[in-house]
Amino acid sequence: MRILNKEEFLALPVGVIYCCNRDRHHVGFSDLRIKDETVSASDWFEVTLTQYEHNDTGELCDRHDEMLAGKSYPLEISACRNGLFEEENIFLVYEASDIAKLIIQLEGCIGCDQV
């Protein structure tokens, strides 16, 4: 893995797996995301891996409550605009060997009774 600044990150191609840190003095990073198209010198689209299917914000909130009560909804994979304009953001970017390890780990989860 490598840590890049925002300018370096925005120059990367679509498909890069990364996590974001909005405070370079804090060690933690966001959840995994996939970089999509760069829109400008300060903005890009991304695919989050923690979104469940919904059609609008109201349905998202309703489904959140339903999931808290035990209901299940499938993962939604779609790109949305990031909208983070802070120049001090840093990005933990996964390299090919990291992605290969992640795939092996995820494949081991297939078939496990998760819930």
N, C-alpha and C positions, 0 to 999 in steps of 0.2 A: 504494500500500500504506500501511497505517497500523499503528502499534504501539499495542496496548491492554493495560491491566492485566487481571487475572483477573476482576474484578467487571464491567468493561465487556464483556469477551469472553463471559462466561456469559449476558449479557443479549441476545446476538445470536441470530438465528433459526437453525434447522436449515439446512444447505446452505452455510454460509460456509466458504471455503477458507482455511486458515491453516497456520502453522508455529509451534512453541512454543520458547521459550528459558527454560531453568530457571535461568539465571544472568545476570541483566540486565547484569552487567559484562563479559560475553563477547559478541562480536558475532554469533556463529553461531546458526543456528536448526535445528530438526528437519526431517525430511522433510515433504512436503506431506500435509495431512490435511483431512478434511471434517468440520465440526462436525455432530453429531447432537443429540439431545435433551439439554437440561440436566436433571440429576437433582436437584441440590440447590445450595446456595450455594457449594459447593466441588467439585462433580463433574459430569461429563457423559459422553455417549457420543460416539465418533468413528469415522470410517471412515479406515483407513490405506490408503495406495496402494502399500504395499510387501509385502503379504501374499500368499502363494500358497496355493492350495487345500489344505486339510487338515481332518481330522475331530477330531483331538485333539492334545495336545502331543507325544505319542510319534510320531505320524505326521508332525507338523511337523518334528521333529528328523531323522527318517528321510529325509524328502524334501529337507531341507537338504543332507544328506550326498550324496544321489543327484544333486542339482543341481550340487554341487561336482564330481561325476564326469561332468557333461555332460547329464544328463536335464533335461527342461523340464516345468514345471507351469504352468497358467494362473493369472492374477491372481484373487484372491478379494476381492470387495467385500462386506464385512459390517461392521456396527457392533459395537464392543466398548467396554466401560467404560474411561475413561481412567485414573482413580484417582490423578491427581496432585493432592495436597492442599496444595502449597506456595503460599502467597499471593503470593510474590514473582515467580512466573512471569509472563512477558510474552508477547504473542502478535502475530505479524506477520500481519495480516489482508489478504487480497487484495480489491481493489475490482473493480467490473465491468470497467473498462478493462484491468486486469491480467489478469483471467480471459480476456477476449477475445484478448489477446496470447498467452496460454498456449495457448488452443485453436488459434490459427493455427500456432503452433510445433509442436504435437502433430500437427495435420493434415499438416504437411510430412513427418512421420516415417512416415506410413502408406505401406506398400509398400516401404519401405527394407529391405534385407536386413540385419537387426539382428545375427544370429549365423550 
